[in-house]
Amino acid sequence: MGAADLQRLDAEPYYAPAGNECEMFATAYAQRLPVLLKGPTGCGKTRFVEHMAWKLRRPLVTVSCHEDLSASDLTGRWLLDAQGTRWQDGPLARAARLGAICYLDELVEARPDATVVIHPLTDTRRVLPLERCGELLRAHPDFSLVVSYNPDAGAREMKPSTRQRFCALELDYPAPEREAAIVAHEAGVPLEVATGLVALGVRSRRLRGHGLDEGASTRMLVRAATLVREGATPLQACRMAVVTPLSDDPEMAEALQAALEASF
Amino acid sequence: MAPAAPGTPARTEAGPPSRHAALSAYLRLLWNQAPALWPAAGDAGEPAAPHLSDAGLHLPPPPPRETGTGAARWQRAAAAHATAHLVYSARAAQDPALHPLTRALVGLLEDARVEWLAARELPGLRRLWLGFHTADAHGGDDAVSLMARLARALLDPGYADPSPWVAKGRQLFFVDAQGLAIALRQPRELRYAASLLGHDLGQMRLQFNGRAYRPQPDYRDDNRWLWQPDGSATEAACPVVTADLPPQAATGGADALGSPGTAVREEPGGAAPQDGTPARCYPEWDRLIARHRLRWCTVLERPVAARPAVRAPSAKPSPRPPPGEARRAGWLRRQPSGDQLDLQPAIEQAVLRRAGLAWNEDDRVWARRRRRCDPAHVLVLLDVSASTAEPAWPGGPSLLALGTQAVERAVGLLQAAGDRCAVHGFCSDGRHQVVHWRVLDFGEPMGAAALDRLAALRSGLSTRLGAALRHGVARLLAQLARRRVLLLVSDGRAHDVDVHDPRYLAEDAWQAVRQARRQGVQVLGLDPAGKGGAPLRRLLNRQVHALKGVQDVHQAVRGVQR
């Protein structure tokens, strides 16, 4: 296993900065400070990390956390082979060993032991204890840890003992003009088509806290625009990519469908 | 659930039809406007017209000719048109000297103006409204018909009307022949154009009855909101109780809501403690100002006087074994993936390999740690408001009876599995009197005394759900616990005597649930009506079990123990 196993980005992932988040991330990385990215779903957190990994010329290891993700899923485990057993690093151990940026997406979804195992990596020790193989892994000087967290999802809250180990950057949906430019670029549609889709997205976000946990994300709008590019009408595309996925509640679905019909 | 004064029979549900939830969301989506929606009643013999007041938007039922999706489209058209006035119209002072015909024409032109502006922003609205514009030259040449035709000509660029009067109206309204820009932008310009058109109708000797006139098509509101009564400019911000509000809304509503845009009031004391029981104040979410009103509701805890219960056979403790098995920590052996190698199958696999024997590709040599499910502190919050006195089905037991049976069974199962439970009934009588009836305290067994207290609960008063939930959460947070669960046994319909706006308490309850979850309290719901209805589903985001039988209680308990 080597650095080739890690994700190395050949082309620059497109990211349109909203402010000075790129500079601040680079400053934190220069000091190897762990970074927490806060923001609603689909606002560009993962793309931002990919963009920064490319910019800083570091490989990237991404882990999508889920409720069954345990500490050993991150650190590693023993495997059987023809000779007996061998140790297999988990993604976090691999990133720490080889000096990658490790991005733990939605960390609060993981099991508590997975949250705790990152703690020694986030302070001055920069070590990862691999208890099962008796190794105290010292992180590579280029290693850095980034986690994301959606505080509005209404699910779990991040524990103070974890959150206070990170510097944090808050990302949000871009302003409409910038979001339209992003959607147009990502999906390859004219700006006026993207502007119409973004207007619907902005409207849907008005229901956040009024029946919806989240409005339409930039990612949803890009998908709608992709369907338009492939020949669907905006009405058909938004119904498939935005309205139907957003809510199962009959009243919310009816309101979203009616607002969609009013929009185009 | 619906309110009732203490000791009186349950009142009927006073909330708006459920379609209003979809309409409210629709208006928020279109313009981020959230007028309160009210049913509108017509005068004697007259069909009701949509209208705006300072209390909100009053919508009558769709006309009988509209059925199915047509009825929904009519309501959307009416709601969108009236709300377009809130977005684009400026209110004018009432002018007694204004001729009724001129006034009607000002309204017509203003209707066309706001629809043109709305359709520029939301093109689909033009399609929606045009579906109701059917006036044409075959409909006659009286004043009202001509006005309906003008209304259509101002909205429909493809409509050509032979009347010179309609053509003149269109010329006055638009800058260009194609109708790409409107000329009437100021109120005085509207009034001038209306007076010209009115004068022409007068010259044509056409009769006009200002009293009987209703703007056409009938989805358009009657424009009374456009004309402020003399000297009422400063009253515009104060909610007004109108005649067609539910009767119980006429008490103290303005006090509860305050006026939009005012500062958040803080009331330090709330109601004084009564009977020596502790009183606690909680904030309440005001959707109009999108902020919490601090120390707004007072919750009183009261003990329940026990009443020996006559228990039905079905109310016996569950014979089912306690569902504690799933919560034990341990290892799941022979798994396809896991936290560590499972030694025995790993050795078996190694022996097979070294012996050169075929070995299982899908070698299940892993052991996965089974998550330990810690015992929970569970607060069961039982709705005992007036509407729980209603039968669950015709001739069936009351909702309260079903609820108490479910609580008894759920607590039995939870306690048998090692969870610590408390049971509170709740009801309210305005924001200063939200009562938690203490049936069972944490650590107390669900014995005969507790069952007698549970049986002593009676239906009455209202459902201020948000305050009740906040107090339940506070009680849970005061417990030293690893897991905290609030099990709400209710239909989820919030209502209280001092609140007019049907969405006010619903949104407050939603905020309370959201806050509870952020504080690590799991909130689950059990609907004794057996419907798992939309209000509870929306409140708890589908974590609701509709109670139709004993199996649903088991399901709810499993939800607690997950």
Chai-1 contact restraints between the chains, C-beta under 6 A:
chainA,res_idxA,chainB,res_idxB,connection_type,confidence,min_distance_angstrom,max_distance_angstrom,comment,restraint_id
A,S70,B,D339,contact,1.0,0.0,6.0,A-B,restraint_1
A,S72,B,D339,contact,1.0,0.0,6.0,A-B,restraint_2
A,W78,B,L341,contact,1.0,0.0,6.0,A-B,restraint_3
A,G154,B,R514,contact,1.0,0.0,6.0,A-B,restraint_4
A,G154,B,R517,contact,1.0,0.0,6.0,A-B,restraint_5
A,E157,B,R518,contact,1.0,0.0,6.0,A-B,restraint_6
A,R203,B,L29,contact,1.0,0.0,6.0,A-B,restraint_7
A,R206,B,R28,contact,1.0,0.0,6.0,A-B,restraint_8
A,R206,B,N32,contact,1.0,0.0,6.0,A-B,restraint_9
A,L207,B,A25,contact,1.0,0.0,6.0,A-B,restraint_10
A,H210,B,R28,contact,1.0,0.0,6.0,A-B,restraint_11
A,G211,B,A25,contact,1.0,0.0,6.0,A-B,restraint_12
A,D249,B,R538,contact,1.0,0.0,6.0,A-B,restraint_13
A,E251,B,A21,contact,1.0,0.0,6.0,A-B,restraint_14
A,E251,B,A22,contact,1.0,0.0,6.0,A-B,restraint_15
A,M252,B,A25,contact,1.0,0.0,6.0,A-B,restraint_16
A,E254,B,A22,contact,1.0,0.0,6.0,A-B,restraint_17
A,A255,B,A22,contact,1.0,0.0,6.0,A-B,restraint_18
A,A255,B,A25,contact,1.0,0.0,6.0,A-B,restraint_19
A,A255,B,Y26,contact,1.0,0.0,6.0,A-B,restraint_20
A,A255,B,L29,contact,1.0,0.0,6.0,A-B,restraint_21
A,A258,B,Y26,contact,1.0,0.0,6.0,A-B,restraint_22
A,A258,B,R76,contact,1.0,0.0,6.0,A-B,restraint_23
A,A259,B,Y26,contact,1.0,0.0,6.0,A-B,restraint_24
A,A259,B,L29,contact,1.0,0.0,6.0,A-B,restraint_25
A,E261,B,G124,contact,1.0,0.0,6.0,A-B,restraint_26
A,A262,B,L122,contact,1.0,0.0,6.0,A-B,restraint_27
A,A262,B,G124,contact,1.0,0.0,6.0,A-B,restraint_28
A,A262,B,L125,contact,1.0,0.0,6.0,A-B,restraint_29
A,S263,B,L122,contact,1.0,0.0,6.0,A-B,restraint_30
A,S263,B,G124,contact,1.0,0.0,6.0,A-B,restraint_31
A,F264,B,G124,contact,1.0,0.0,6.0,A-B,restraint_32
